[in-house]
Amino acid sequence: MADGPAFASSSLPRHLVRGAAGFGALAGSVLLLPVAGPISLLLAPVGLLALRGCPMCWTIGLVQTVSMGRLRRSCTDDGRCELTTAGAVASKADPADGGPR
């Protein structure tokens, strides 16, 4: 698995602008077919480029962008991983250290 978010943008407004441009271009390419004919399909690649390839990838990136900085994944040497909030104080100790769990 990757260390950082694979689909996240650097900011939420930037990600939303990319989504509006991408989905707008995709919708426009289909909705403008009766008016502009097949030439309107040239908007489809523009929409896919703005969405970085696929609408689902953009959606995953939206979730990652919103959660970026709020959730932390910490893994131990024995392969166990936990997902915690970034502001949470590590009050749990590892049972191997004899601390409370």
N, CA, C and O atoms as a printed pandas DataFrame, in Angstrom:
     atom_number atom_name residue_name chain_id  residue_number  x_coord  y_coord  z_coord
0              1         N          MET        A               1    0.830   -1.173    0.000
1              2        CA          MET        A               1    0.000    0.000    0.000
2              3         C          MET        A               1    0.879    1.243    0.000
3              4         O          MET        A               1    1.981    1.221    0.550
4              5         N          ALA        A               2    0.412    2.312   -0.602
5              6        CA          ALA        A               2    1.191    3.538   -0.699
6              7         C          ALA        A               2    1.255    4.236    0.653
7              8         O          ALA        A               2    0.359    4.095    1.485
8              9         N          ASP        A               3    2.337    4.994    0.857
9             10        CA          ASP        A               3    2.490    5.714    2.114
10            11         C          ASP        A               3    1.530    6.894    2.211
11            12         O          ASP        A               3    0.945    7.124    3.269
12            13         N          GLY        A               4    1.360    7.642    1.126
13            14        CA          GLY        A               4    0.492    8.818    1.137
14            15         C          GLY        A               4   -0.772    8.565    0.350
15            16         O          GLY        A               4   -0.919    7.525   -0.292
16            17         N          PRO        A               5   -1.688    9.522    0.399
17            18        CA          PRO        A               5   -2.919    9.383   -0.358
18            19         C          PRO        A               5   -2.633    9.358   -1.858
19            20         O          PRO        A               5   -1.919   10.218   -2.374
20            21         N          ALA        A               6   -3.182    8.389   -2.540
21            22        CA          ALA        A               6   -2.887    8.218   -3.957
22            23         C          ALA        A               6   -3.722    9.136   -4.844
23            24         O          ALA        A               6   -3.265    9.513   -5.923
24            25         N          PHE        A               7   -4.922    9.503   -4.427
25            26        CA          PHE        A               7   -5.817   10.267   -5.283
26            27         C          PHE        A               7   -6.154   11.643   -4.728
27            28         O          PHE        A               7   -6.858   12.408   -5.388
28            29         N          ALA        A               8   -5.679   11.976   -3.552
29            30        CA          ALA        A               8   -6.056   13.226   -2.901
30            31         C          ALA        A               8   -5.416   14.424   -3.579
31            32         O          ALA        A               8   -4.339   14.323   -4.166
32            33         N          SER        A               9   -6.094   15.558   -3.490
33            34        CA          SER        A               9   -5.563   16.825   -3.982
34            35         C          SER        A               9   -4.943   17.576   -2.807
35            36         O          SER        A               9   -5.092   17.181   -1.650
36            37         N          SER        A              10   -4.254   18.654   -3.121
37            38        CA          SER        A              10   -3.616   19.416   -2.053
38            39         C          SER        A              10   -4.618   20.237   -1.251
39            40         O          SER        A              10   -4.338   20.602   -0.110
40            41         N          SER        A              11   -5.784   20.536   -1.829
41            42        CA          SER        A              11   -6.807   21.272   -1.087
42            43         C          SER        A              11   -8.191   20.847   -1.569
43            44         O          SER        A              11   -8.358   20.388   -2.700
44            45         N          LEU        A              12   -9.169   21.008   -0.701
45            46        CA          LEU        A              12  -10.542   20.635   -1.038
46            47         C          LEU        A              12  -11.119   21.517   -2.151
47            48         O          LEU        A              12  -11.747   20.979   -3.063
48            49         N          PRO        A              13  -10.938   22.853   -2.126
49            50        CA          PRO        A              13  -11.472   23.660   -3.225
50            51         C          PRO        A              13  -10.895   23.264   -4.589
51            52         O          PRO        A              13  -11.614   23.238   -5.588
52            53         N          ARG        A              14   -9.604   22.959   -4.624
53            54        CA          ARG        A              14   -8.984   22.542   -5.888
54            55         C          ARG        A              14   -9.603   21.233   -6.377
55            56         O          ARG        A              14   -9.849   21.067   -7.572
56            57         N          HIS        A              15   -9.852   20.320   -5.463
57            58        CA          HIS        A              15  -10.439   19.036   -5.839
58            59         C          HIS        A              15  -11.869   19.227   -6.352
59            60         O          HIS        A              15  -12.269   18.590   -7.327
60            61         N          LEU        A              16  -12.632   20.097   -5.703
61            62        CA          LEU        A              16  -14.001   20.353   -6.136
62            63         C          LEU        A              16  -14.059   21.051   -7.487
63            64         O          LEU        A              16  -14.957   20.780   -8.284
64            65         N          VAL        A              17  -13.114   21.948   -7.755
65            66        CA          VAL        A              17  -13.054   22.604   -9.066
66            67         C          VAL        A              17  -12.733   21.579  -10.152
67            68         O          VAL        A              17  -13.324   21.602  -11.232
68            69         N          ARG        A              18  -11.795   20.682   -9.860
69            70        CA          ARG        A              18  -11.485   19.618  -10.819
70            71         C          ARG        A              18  -12.711   18.762  -11.095
71            72         O          ARG        A              18  -12.962   18.386  -12.239
72            73         N          GLY        A              19  -13.474   18.453  -10.055
73            74        CA          GLY        A              19  -14.674   17.647  -10.219
74            75         C          GLY        A              19  -15.738   18.362  -11.041
75            76         O          GLY        A              19  -16.361   17.764  -11.918
76            77         N          ALA        A              20  -15.942   19.641  -10.754
77            78        CA          ALA        A              20  -16.935   20.417  -11.507
78            79         C          ALA        A              20  -16.547   20.501  -12.984
79            80         O          ALA        A              20  -17.395   20.353  -13.864
80            81         N          ALA        A              21  -15.268   20.738  -13.244
81            82        CA          ALA        A              21  -14.816   20.799  -14.638
82            83         C          ALA        A              21  -14.941   19.440  -15.322
83            84         O          ALA        A              21  -15.383   19.353  -16.468
84            85         N          GLY        A              22  -14.553   18.390  -14.620
85            86        CA          GLY        A              22  -14.596   17.051  -15.206
86            87         C          GLY        A              22  -16.003   16.559  -15.468
87            88         O          GLY        A              22  -16.323   16.118  -16.572
88            89         N          PHE        A              23  -16.853   16.636  -14.435
89            90        CA          PHE        A              23  -18.226   16.172  -14.614
90            91         C          PHE        A              23  -19.000   17.085  -15.560
91            92         O          PHE        A              23  -19.860   16.619  -16.308
92            93         N          GLY        A              24  -18.700   18.375  -15.532
93            94        CA          GLY        A              24  -19.342   19.310  -16.467
94            95         C          GLY        A              24  -18.985   19.006  -17.910
95            96         O          GLY        A              24  -19.845   19.037  -18.791
96            97         N          ALA        A              25  -17.717   18.712  -18.151
97            98        CA          ALA        A              25  -17.294   18.385  -19.515
98            99         C          ALA        A              25  -17.888   17.056  -19.984
99           100         O          ALA        A              25  -18.286   16.926  -21.141
100          101         N          LEU        A              26  -17.946   16.074  -19.087
101          102        CA          LEU        A              26  -18.548   14.791  -19.454
102          103         C          LEU        A              26  -20.032   14.947  -19.756
103          104         O          LEU        A              26  -20.530   14.412  -20.747
104          105         N          ALA        A              27  -20.735   15.683  -18.901
105          106        CA          ALA        A              27  -22.167   15.908  -19.132
106          107         C          ALA        A              27  -22.385   16.724  -20.401
107          108         O          ALA        A              27  -23.287   16.437  -21.188
108          109         N          GLY        A              28  -21.551   17.741  -20.593
109          110        CA          GLY        A              28  -21.670   18.573  -21.791
110          111         C          GLY        A              28  -21.422   17.796  -23.067
111          112         O          GLY        A              28  -22.055   18.052  -24.091
112          113         N          SER        A              29  -20.498   16.843  -23.007
113          114        CA          SER        A              29  -20.212   16.065  -24.218
114          115         C          SER        A              29  -21.422   15.244  -24.653
115          116         O          SER        A              29  -21.626   15.030  -25.847
116          117         N          VAL        A              30  -22.216   14.787  -23.705
117          118        CA          VAL        A              30  -23.406   14.001  -24.040
118          119         C          VAL        A              30  -24.598   14.914  -24.331
119          120         O          VAL        A              30  -25.328   14.693  -25.297
120          121         N          LEU        A              31  -24.795   15.936  -23.500
121          122        CA          LEU        A              31  -25.961   16.799  -23.650
122          123         C          LEU        A              31  -25.895   17.685  -24.890
123          124         O          LEU        A              31  -26.933   18.089  -25.413
124          125         N          LEU        A              32  -24.710   17.986  -25.358
125          126        CA          LEU        A              32  -24.569   18.832  -26.549
126          127         C          LEU        A              32  -24.588   18.047  -27.862
127          128         O          LEU        A              32  -24.457   18.638  -28.934
128          129         N          LEU        A              33  -24.748   16.746  -27.790
129          130        CA          LEU        A              33  -24.807   15.927  -29.012
130          131         C          LEU        A              33  -25.894   16.384  -29.983
131          132         O          LEU        A              33  -25.611   16.488  -31.177
132          133         N          PRO        A              34  -27.123   16.665  -29.539
133          134        CA          PRO        A              34  -28.142   17.106  -30.500
134          135         C          PRO        A              34  -27.833   18.462  -31.133
135          136         O          PRO        A              34  -28.249   18.727  -32.261
136          137         N          VAL        A              35  -27.120   19.305  -30.428
137          138        CA          VAL        A              35  -26.833   20.652  -30.916
138          139         C          VAL        A              35  -25.567   20.686  -31.772
139          140         O          VAL        A              35  -25.577   21.209  -32.886
140          141         N          ALA        A              36  -24.487   20.129  -31.249
141          142        CA          ALA        A              36  -23.184   20.235  -31.921
142          143         C          ALA        A              36  -22.790   18.975  -32.670
143          144         O          ALA        A              36  -21.804   18.981  -33.407
144          145         N          GLY        A              37  -23.523   17.920  -32.500
145          146        CA          GLY        A              37  -23.186   16.672  -33.186
146          147         C          GLY        A              37  -21.994   15.991  -32.537
147          148         O          GLY        A              37  -21.668   16.249  -31.379
148          149         N          PRO        A              38  -21.348   15.116  -33.301
149          150        CA          PRO        A              38  -20.231   14.340  -32.753
150          151         C          PRO        A              38  -19.044   15.186  -32.276
151          152         O          PRO        A              38  -18.195   14.688  -31.537
152          153         N          ILE        A              39  -18.977   16.433  -32.680
153          154        CA          ILE        A              39  -17.875   17.296  -32.250
154          155         C          ILE        A              39  -17.939   17.526  -30.741
155          156         O          ILE        A              39  -16.910   17.760  -30.106
156          157         N          SER        A              40  -19.141   17.462  -30.162
157          158        CA          SER        A              40  -19.262   17.658  -28.717
158          159         C          SER        A              40  -18.566   16.548  -27.932
159          160         O          SER        A              40  -18.240   16.733  -26.759
160          161         N          LEU        A              41  -18.336   15.408  -28.562
161          162        CA          LEU        A              41  -17.651   14.304  -27.884
162          163         C          LEU        A              41  -16.183   14.612  -27.594
163          164         O          LEU        A              41  -15.524   13.882  -26.853
164          165         N          LEU        A              42  -15.677   15.695  -28.181
165          166        CA          LEU        A              42  -14.308   16.109  -27.876
166          167         C          LEU        A              42  -14.183   16.598  -26.426
167          168         O          LEU        A              42  -13.077   16.702  -25.895
168          169         N          LEU        A              43  -15.318   16.897  -25.793
169          170        CA          LEU        A              43  -15.287   17.291  -24.386
170          171         C          LEU        A              43  -15.056   16.103  -23.459
171          172         O          LEU        A              43  -14.605   16.293  -22.329
172          173         N          ALA        A              44  -15.352   14.896  -23.901
173          174        CA          ALA        A              44  -15.205   13.710  -23.046
174          175         C          ALA        A              44  -13.762   13.506  -22.577
175          176         O          ALA        A              44  -13.543   13.309  -21.381
176          177         N          PRO        A              45  -12.769   13.544  -23.474
177          178        CA          PRO        A              45  -11.392   13.395  -22.977
178          179         C          PRO        A              45  -10.968   14.522  -22.034
179          180         O          PRO        A              45  -10.170   14.302  -21.123
180          181         N          VAL        A              46  -11.499   15.725  -22.249
181          182        CA          VAL        A              46  -11.188   16.840  -21.350
182          183         C          VAL        A              46  -11.736   16.540  -19.950
183          184         O          VAL        A              46  -11.068   16.782  -18.945
184          185         N          GLY        A              47  -12.957   16.013  -19.905
185          186        CA          GLY        A              47  -13.549   15.649  -18.617
186          187         C          GLY        A              47  -12.780   14.553  -17.921
187          188         O          GLY        A              47  -12.553   14.618  -16.713
188          189         N          LEU        A              48  -12.376   13.543  -18.674
189          190        CA          LEU        A              48  -11.610   12.450  -18.075
190          191         C          LEU        A              48  -10.240   12.918  -17.611
191          192         O          LEU        A              48   -9.727   12.441  -16.599
192          193         N          LEU        A              49   -9.653   13.840  -18.337
193          194        CA          LEU        A              49   -8.361   14.392  -17.918
194          195         C          LEU        A              49   -8.508   15.164  -16.605
195          196         O          LEU        A              49   -7.658   15.054  -15.721
196          197         N          ALA        A              50   -9.579   15.941  -16.477
197          198        CA          ALA        A              50   -9.797   16.703  -15.237
198          199         C          ALA        A              50  -10.062   15.769  -14.061
199          200         O          ALA        A              50   -9.698   16.085  -12.927
200          201         N          LEU        A              51  -10.691   14.624  -14.319
201          202        CA          LEU        A              51  -10.983   13.667  -13.253
202          203         C          LEU        A              51   -9.845   12.674  -13.037
203          204         O          LEU        A              51   -9.976   11.734  -12.253
204          205         N          ARG        A              52   -8.747   12.880  -13.722
205          206        CA          ARG        A              52   -7.566   11.996  -13.644
206          207         C          ARG        A              52   -7.898   10.563  -14.031
207          208         O          ARG        A              52   -7.396    9.620  -13.419
208          209         N          GLY        A              53   -8.725   10.400  -15.025
209          210        CA          GLY        A              53   -8.952    9.077  -15.582
210          211         C          GLY        A              53  -10.318    8.485  -15.364
211          212         O          GLY        A              53  -10.873    7.888  -16.287
212          213         N          CYS        A              54  -10.886    8.624  -14.186
213          214        CA          CYS        A              54  -12.191    7.997  -13.974
214          215         C          CYS        A              54  -12.944    8.732  -12.863
215          216         O          CYS        A              54  -12.333    9.249  -11.928
216          217         N          PRO        A              55  -14.267    8.773  -12.973
217          218        CA          PRO        A              55  -15.058    9.437  -11.931
218          219         C          PRO        A              55  -14.925    8.773  -10.560
219          220         O          PRO        A              55  -14.969    9.463   -9.541
220          221         N          MET        A              56  -14.765    7.458  -10.514
221          222        CA          MET        A              56  -14.620    6.772   -9.229
222          223         C          MET        A              56  -13.298    7.158   -8.561
223          224         O          MET        A              56  -13.239    7.300   -7.339
224          225         N          CYS        A              57  -12.241    7.326   -9.354
225          226        CA          CYS        A              57  -10.951    7.756   -8.803
226          227         C          CYS        A              57  -11.080    9.152   -8.197
227          228         O          CYS        A              57  -10.482    9.440   -7.160
228          229         N          TRP        A              58  -11.862   10.020   -8.846
229          230        CA          TRP        A              58  -12.087   11.356   -8.307
230          231         C          TRP        A              58  -12.831   11.264   -6.975
231          232         O          TRP        A              58  -12.509   11.987   -6.033
232          233         N          THR        A              59  -13.824   10.378   -6.895
233          234        CA          THR        A              59  -14.598   10.216   -5.667
234          235         C          THR        A              59  -13.723    9.698   -4.534
235          236         O          THR        A              59  -13.824   10.173   -3.403
236          237         N          ILE        A              60  -12.873    8.735   -4.829
237          238        CA          ILE        A              60  -11.937    8.232   -3.816
238          239         C          ILE        A              60  -11.007    9.359   -3.367
239          240         O          ILE        A              60  -10.715    9.496   -2.179
240          241         N          GLY        A              61  -10.552   10.155   -4.317
241          242        CA          GLY        A              61   -9.700   11.298   -3.995
242          243         C          GLY        A              61  -10.413   12.318   -3.133
243          244         O          GLY        A              61   -9.788   12.943   -2.275
244          245         N          LEU        A              62  -11.726   12.504   -3.344
245          246        CA          LEU        A              62  -12.492   13.424   -2.516
246          247         C          LEU        A              62  -12.515   12.948   -1.071
247          248         O          LEU        A              62  -12.318   13.738   -0.148
248          249         N          VAL        A              63  -12.755   11.660   -0.875
249          250        CA          VAL        A              63  -12.771   11.107    0.480
250          251         C          VAL        A              63  -11.386   11.248    1.123
251          252         O          VAL        A              63  -11.277   11.607    2.295
252          253         N          GLN        A              64  -10.337   10.964    0.355
253          254        CA          GLN        A              64   -8.980   11.093    0.895
254          255         C          GLN        A              64   -8.637   12.542    1.205
255          256         O          GLN        A              64   -7.978   12.821    2.207
256          257         N          THR        A              65   -9.079   13.473    0.351
257          258        CA          THR        A              65   -8.782   14.881    0.584
258          259         C          THR        A              65   -9.482   15.382    1.831
259          260         O          THR        A              65   -8.898   16.138    2.607
260          261         N          VAL        A              66  -10.739   14.967    2.038
261          262        CA          VAL        A              66  -11.484   15.392    3.215
262          263         C          VAL        A              66  -10.863   14.802    4.480
263          264         O          VAL        A              66  -10.770   15.490    5.497
264          265         N          SER        A              67  -10.439   13.542    4.431
265          266        CA          SER        A              67   -9.903   12.904    5.633
266          267         C          SER        A              67   -8.422   13.179    5.856
267          268         O          SER        A              67   -7.889   12.837    6.912
268          269         N          MET        A              68   -7.750   13.785    4.891
269          270        CA          MET        A              68   -6.317   14.037    5.021
270          271         C          MET        A              68   -6.044   14.934    6.230
271          272         O          MET        A              68   -6.636   16.006    6.361
272          273         N          GLY        A              69   -5.170   14.502    7.087
273          274        CA          GLY        A              69   -4.833   15.266    8.272
274          275         C          GLY        A              69   -5.744   14.982    9.450
275          276         O          GLY        A              69   -5.470   15.429   10.564
276          277         N          ARG        A              70   -6.828   14.241    9.224
277          278        CA          ARG        A              70   -7.751   13.928   10.308
278          279         C          ARG        A              70   -7.599   12.501   10.793
279          280         O          ARG        A              70   -7.866   12.205   11.958
280          281         N          LEU        A              71   -7.174   11.621    9.913
281          282        CA          LEU        A              71   -7.025   10.221   10.269
282          283         C          LEU        A              71   -5.569    9.819   10.136
283          284         O          LEU        A              71   -4.881   10.255    9.213
284          285         N          ARG        A              72   -5.109    9.008   11.032
285          286        CA          ARG        A              72   -3.733    8.510   11.004
286          287         C          ARG        A              72   -3.747    7.000   11.100
287          288         O          ARG        A              72   -4.497    6.423   11.888
288          289         N          ARG        A              73   -2.919    6.366   10.297
289          290        CA          ARG        A              73   -2.766    4.915   10.380
290          291         C          ARG        A              73   -1.421    4.646   11.009
291          292         O          ARG        A              73   -0.397    5.153   10.552
292          293         N          SER        A              74   -1.425    3.848   12.059
293          294        CA          SER        A              74   -0.169    3.484   12.705
294          295         C          SER        A              74   -0.074    1.966   12.737
295          296         O          SER        A              74   -1.017    1.270   13.112
296          297         N          CYS        A              75    1.079    1.479   12.339
297          298        CA          CYS        A              75    1.295    0.034   12.291
298          299         C          CYS        A              75    2.450   -0.331   13.213
299          300         O          CYS        A              75    3.393    0.442   13.384
300          301         N          THR        A              76    2.366   -1.502   13.797
301          302        CA          THR        A              76    3.430   -1.996   14.661
302          303         C          THR        A              76    4.259   -3.011   13.896
303          304         O          THR        A              76    3.911   -3.396   12.779
304          305         N          ASP        A              77    5.347   -3.439   14.497
305          306        CA          ASP        A              77    6.242   -4.384   13.831
306          307         C          ASP        A              77    5.603   -5.750   13.619
307          308         O          ASP        A              77    5.999   -6.489   12.718
308          309         N          ASP        A              78    4.624   -6.085   14.437
309          310        CA          ASP        A              78    4.001   -7.400   14.286
310          311         C          ASP        A              78    2.912   -7.415   13.217
311          312         O          ASP        A              78    2.248   -8.436   13.036
312          313         N          GLY        A              79    2.713   -6.304   12.503
313          314        CA          GLY        A              79    1.791   -6.266   11.382
314          315         C          GLY        A              79    0.405   -5.741   11.711
315          316         O          GLY        A              79   -0.441   -5.655   10.821
316          317         N          ARG        A              80    0.149   -5.390   12.956
317          318        CA          ARG        A              80   -1.158   -4.838   13.318
318          319         C          ARG        A              80   -1.188   -3.349   12.999
319          320         O          ARG        A              80   -0.227   -2.624   13.255
320          321         N          CYS        A              81   -2.304   -2.911   12.439
321          322        CA          CYS        A              81   -2.461   -1.494   12.128
322          323         C          CYS        A              81   -3.736   -0.974   12.762
323          324         O          CYS        A              81   -4.723   -1.699   12.886
324          325         N          GLU        A              82   -3.708    0.295   13.163
325          326        CA          GLU        A              82   -4.864    0.959   13.741
326          327         C          GLU        A              82   -5.085    2.269   13.024
327          328         O          GLU        A              82   -4.137    2.929   12.600
328          329         N          LEU        A              83   -6.349    2.643   12.891
329          330        CA          LEU        A              83   -6.724    3.924   12.324
330          331         C          LEU        A              83   -7.245    4.783   13.463
331          332         O          LEU        A              83   -8.242    4.440   14.099
332          333         N          THR        A              84   -6.570    5.907   13.725
333          334        CA          THR        A              84   -6.953    6.788   14.819
334          335         C          THR        A              84   -7.087    8.203   14.299
335          336         O          THR        A              84   -6.591    8.529   13.220
336          337         N          THR        A              85   -7.759    9.039   15.067
337          338        CA          THR        A              85   -7.855   10.443   14.689
338          339         C          THR        A              85   -6.550   11.137   15.032
339          340         O          THR        A              85   -5.857   10.746   15.970
340          341         N          ALA        A              86   -6.220   12.163   14.271
341          342        CA          ALA        A              86   -4.940   12.835   14.447
342          343         C          ALA        A              86   -4.856   13.544   15.784
343          344         O          ALA        A              86   -3.765   13.650   16.343
344          345         N          GLY        A              87   -5.962   14.031   16.317
345          346        CA          GLY        A              87   -5.941   14.766   17.567
346          347         C          GLY        A              87   -6.023   13.887   18.793
347          348         O          GLY        A              87   -5.884   14.374   19.915
348          349         N          ALA        A              88   -6.244   12.611   18.599
349          350        CA          ALA        A              88   -6.391   11.712   19.747
350          351         C          ALA        A              88   -5.048   11.505   20.429
351          352         O          ALA        A              88   -4.017   11.354   19.773
352          353         N          VAL        A              89   -5.077   11.499   21.726
353          354        CA          VAL        A              89   -3.869   11.243   22.502
354          355         C          VAL        A              89   -3.692    9.737   22.592
355          356         O          VAL        A              89   -4.653    9.003   22.826
356          357         N          ALA        A              90   -2.490    9.290   22.411
357          358        CA          ALA        A              90   -2.224    7.851   22.457
358          359         C          ALA        A              90   -2.308    7.384   23.902
359          360         O          ALA        A              90   -1.299    7.315   24.604
360          361         N          SER        A              91   -3.515    7.067   24.336
361          362        CA          SER        A              91   -3.706    6.650   25.718
362          363         C          SER        A              91   -3.620    5.144   25.874
363          364         O          SER        A              91   -3.562    4.629   26.991
364          365         N          LYS        A              92   -3.612    4.445   24.761
365          366        CA          LYS        A              92   -3.533    2.990   24.816
366          367         C          LYS        A              92   -2.071    2.575   24.724
367          368         O          LYS        A              92   -1.324    3.065   23.878
368          369         N          ALA        A              93   -1.690    1.698   25.577
369          370        CA          ALA        A              93   -0.317    1.156   25.525
370          371         C          ALA        A              93   -0.372   -0.232   24.931
371          372         O          ALA        A              93   -1.408   -0.895   24.980
372          373         N          ASP        A              94    0.716   -0.664   24.381
373          374        CA          ASP        A              94    0.796   -1.989   23.793
374          375         C          ASP        A              94    0.766   -3.030   24.897
375          376         O          ASP        A              94    1.506   -2.902   25.872
376          377         N          PRO        A              95   -0.078   -4.073   24.774
377          378        CA          PRO        A              95   -0.129   -5.101   25.824
378          379         C          PRO        A              95    1.206   -5.809   26.020
379          380         O          PRO        A              95    1.470   -6.313   27.112
380          381         N          ALA        A              96    2.040   -5.862   25.014
381          382        CA          ALA        A              96    3.336   -6.511   25.154
382          383         C          ALA        A              96    4.237   -5.749   26.133
383          384         O          ALA        A              96    5.143   -6.323   26.736
384          385         N          ASP        A              97    3.969   -4.443   26.279
385          386        CA          ASP        A              97    4.753   -3.626   27.215
386          387         C          ASP        A              97    4.220   -3.718   28.632
387          388         O          ASP        A              97    4.800   -3.142   29.553
388          389         N          GLY        A              98    3.120   -4.437   28.815
389          390        CA          GLY        A              98    2.542   -4.587   30.145
390          391         C          GLY        A              98    1.581   -3.466   30.499
391          392         O          GLY        A              98    1.082   -3.420   31.623
392          393         N          GLY        A              99    1.307   -2.556   29.562
393          394        CA          GLY        A              99    0.405   -1.452   29.838
394          395         C          GLY        A              99   -1.042   -1.826   29.580
395          396         O          GLY        A              99   -1.324   -2.885   29.020
396          397         N          PRO        A             100   -1.959   -0.960   29.987
397          398        CA          PRO        A             100   -3.389   -1.240   29.787
398          399         C          PRO        A             100   -3.742   -1.202   28.303
399          400         O          PRO        A             100   -3.066   -0.542   27.513
400          401         N          ARG        A             101   -4.769   -1.891   27.942
401          402        CA          ARG        A             101   -5.235   -1.889   26.552
402          403         C          ARG        A             101   -6.614   -1.452   26.541
403          404         O          ARG        A             101   -7.227   -1.369   25.476
